[in-house]
Amino acid sequence: MRRRPLHSHHQIGKVNVTPMIDVVMCLIIFYLLVGKLATSQNIKDLPKSGSGTMDASSRAVVVDILATQNASESPLSVDGVPGTPGNLEATLRLRAAGPGDQPEVRIRAGRELPYSRLAPVLAACRRAGLTSVRLVAERQP
């Protein structure tokens, strides 16, 4: 009868790294997709400012005015939800009706956007009763 050796004659320290490479590749693809989706609606050319403070208010309503070329795309979004200038006032009234103080409105728009696209948003804020409105800018180094 032949005896089996207790240890195989393979090289010691040889590890199969294929499963680890597969997991790392899946993570890379996941983060690339999530990063692309997270920045797809963001304003990339904010105005620059050398003054001001960084404020992280929890009750702030962020209105993005997008420079859209397609008629199918929404021209603005409120807290990441696409909307239209027609329903902006109603959306802002719902946000202002919440408990506590009035929320602050932060408007993010590209520096090349004409004022004619900003004026209706400011008017909707005023009609909704929101008086604290700030324009978001990128801090210069």
JOTA-V264038 format. One record per residue. N is the residue number from 1. NEAR is the number of other ideal C-beta (glycine too) atoms within 12 Angstrom. Layout:
n=N near=NEAR
n=N near=NEAR
This chain:
n=1 near=3
n=2 near=4
n=3 near=5
n=4 near=8
n=5 near=8
n=6 near=6
n=7 near=8
n=8 near=9
n=9 near=9
n=10 near=10
n=11 near=8
n=12 near=8
n=13 near=6
n=14 near=9
n=15 near=11
n=16 near=10
n=17 near=11
n=18 near=10
n=19 near=11
n=20 near=12
n=21 near=13
n=22 near=13
n=23 near=13
n=24 near=14
n=25 near=15
n=26 near=14
n=27 near=14
n=28 near=14
n=29 near=14
n=30 near=14
n=31 near=14
n=32 near=14
n=33 near=14
n=34 near=13
n=35 near=13
n=36 near=13
n=37 near=13
n=38 near=12
n=39 near=14
n=40 near=17
n=41 near=26
n=42 near=23
n=43 near=29
n=44 near=17
n=45 near=16
n=46 near=23
n=47 near=22
n=48 near=15
n=49 near=17
n=50 near=10
n=51 near=9
n=52 near=15
n=53 near=10
n=54 near=12
n=55 near=13
n=56 near=10
n=57 near=18
n=58 near=12
n=59 near=21
n=60 near=24
n=61 near=38
n=62 near=34
n=63 near=43
n=64 near=37
n=65 near=40
n=66 near=31
n=67 near=23
n=68 near=20
n=69 near=8
n=70 near=9
n=71 near=8
n=72 near=8
n=73 near=17
n=74 near=23
n=75 near=30
n=76 near=36
n=77 near=30
n=78 near=38
n=79 near=23
n=80 near=20
n=81 near=19
n=82 near=22
n=83 near=30
n=84 near=23
n=85 near=29
n=86 near=14
n=87 near=20
n=88 near=36
n=89 near=27
n=90 near=18
n=91 near=30
n=92 near=37
n=93 near=22
n=94 near=20
n=95 near=32
n=96 near=27
n=97 near=15
n=98 near=15
n=99 near=9
n=100 near=12
n=101 near=15
n=102 near=23
n=103 near=32
n=104 near=27
n=105 near=36
n=106 near=30
n=107 near=38
n=108 near=35
n=109 near=35
n=110 near=25
n=111 near=21
n=112 near=15
n=113 near=25
n=114 near=13
n=115 near=15
n=116 near=14
n=117 near=23
n=118 near=28
n=119 near=17
n=120 near=24
n=121 near=40
n=122 near=27
n=123 near=18
n=124 near=33
n=125 near=34
n=126 near=20
n=127 near=18
n=128 near=29
n=129 near=19
n=130 near=35
n=131 near=17
n=132 near=23
n=133 near=27
n=134 near=26
n=135 near=28
n=136 near=29
n=137 near=23
n=138 near=20
n=139 near=14
n=140 near=11
n=141 near=6
